[in-house]
Amino acid sequence: MTRTKTARQRGFQALIVGGGVAGLEAMLALRALAPELVDVEVVSAEAHFYYRPLAVAEPFGLGKVHRWEVADLARSVGADFSFGVLAAVDTNRREARLASGAVIEYDALLIASGARAHEAVEGALAFRGPADAEPFRALLDELESRGTTRLLFAIPSGPVWPLPVYELALLSAQEFEQRDVDVRVSVVTSEPSPLALFGIRASATVRSLLDARGIEVWCSKYPTAFTEGRLSCVPDGSIAADFVVAGPRLAGPAIEGLPSDQSGFIPVDEYGRISERENAYAAGDGTTFPIKQGGIAAAQADAAAESIARLAGAELEPHPFRPVLRALLIGGDRTTFMSVELTGGSGDTSEVSEEALWWPAGKIVGRYLSPFLASLGVREPHPQADEDVLRIEIDEAALHEIKWER
């Protein structure tokens, strides 16, 4: 059964698949850039949007992952929401088919459904986000009752986001030290140096934080499996351990009707356009861009949203995706802000500071999403924030009804 445009959907219909960072950033961008030209519908297999970066703090009682209903967030800015799983796309007919059998027509499609997390190190405890906070806390409690042990944190190769693993290692070492528990904490990573993607200065700062906590780091090792008290690594050798916690490896959405590489990731250009598919875009972890991180996903979504707004008739010149990686590292004795331009040029463009390098100073950095979440209580917008990013018509009554957990 095809769902045609309703009376409310008289304009250009933009369909966003995914209610994560990229999907919500694109939703907010379109409502800000072309509110009178574009009708926005969000379809998501997840009913909730989680502020996932805080999952590493939850096991230590340092914070709780915020959670909102995606339907509430969409309604607050005049967008529609449907719960569903995308099964296939027909770009010639401009139709998206859901697993339920429903078919949604669109004028422009944005795939922002993210990536799928898989176990990367056999035998290790995987930490993928909020759902793994409780098992990880149980592991910490067990370690504190066992006496002398060795805990390894493993960062696999391939499409991964390594920062949360370092945060877990730093926070764990800090807790063991405060409780006078003899647990040796180490990190095993496929990176050439800790958080090498942030540049020389940032990597050196992270190394000093790890050294200050007595955390040994094994670089350029590719962890594969944990069995019989040893973590096997490629190309050779193994490392003794009592327990191993590993980050996940990611795979793309591999959507029928859309191109993808061998891992399921969707190829796009600098404007988010899907290769050889008219009026179809993608942004976020599900694309072939190698770094899978919320701020990168939001920047990709902005480029795609501007292109879609232009298609709908908005008088603007779309800007290409400019990869600037920003992250807030928690752990150690201070919070560390890191930023680097991923331009591929010469020289180290990294910045490191204990003071905020962006505003609102949250872990998710999005031109539209960050101030929107700030309005919900995650952070208070700075008085000198760029007013342009706040020009979104919000239904105040709907906004106050949004249910969330702190």
Secondary structure, 3 states (H helix, E strand, C coil): CEECCCCCCCCEEEEEECCCHHHHHHHHHHHHHCCCCEEEEEEECCCEEECHHHHHCHHHCCCCCCEEEHHHHHHHCCCEEEECCEEEEECCCCEEEECCCCEEECCEEEECCCCEEECCCECCEECCCHHHHHHHHHHHHHHHHHCCEEEEEEECCCCCCCHHHHHHHHHHHHHHHHCCCCEEEEEEECCCCCCHHHCHHHHHHHHHHHHHCCCEEECCCEEEEEECCEEEEECCCEEECCEEEECCEEECCCCECCCCCCCCCECECCCCEECCCCCEEECCCCECCCCCCHHHHHHHHHHHHHHHHHHCCCCCCCCCCCCEEEEEECCCCCCEEEEEECCCCCCCCCEEECCCCCCCCCCCCCCCHHHHHHHCCCCCCCCCCCHHHHCCCCCHHHHHCCCEEC
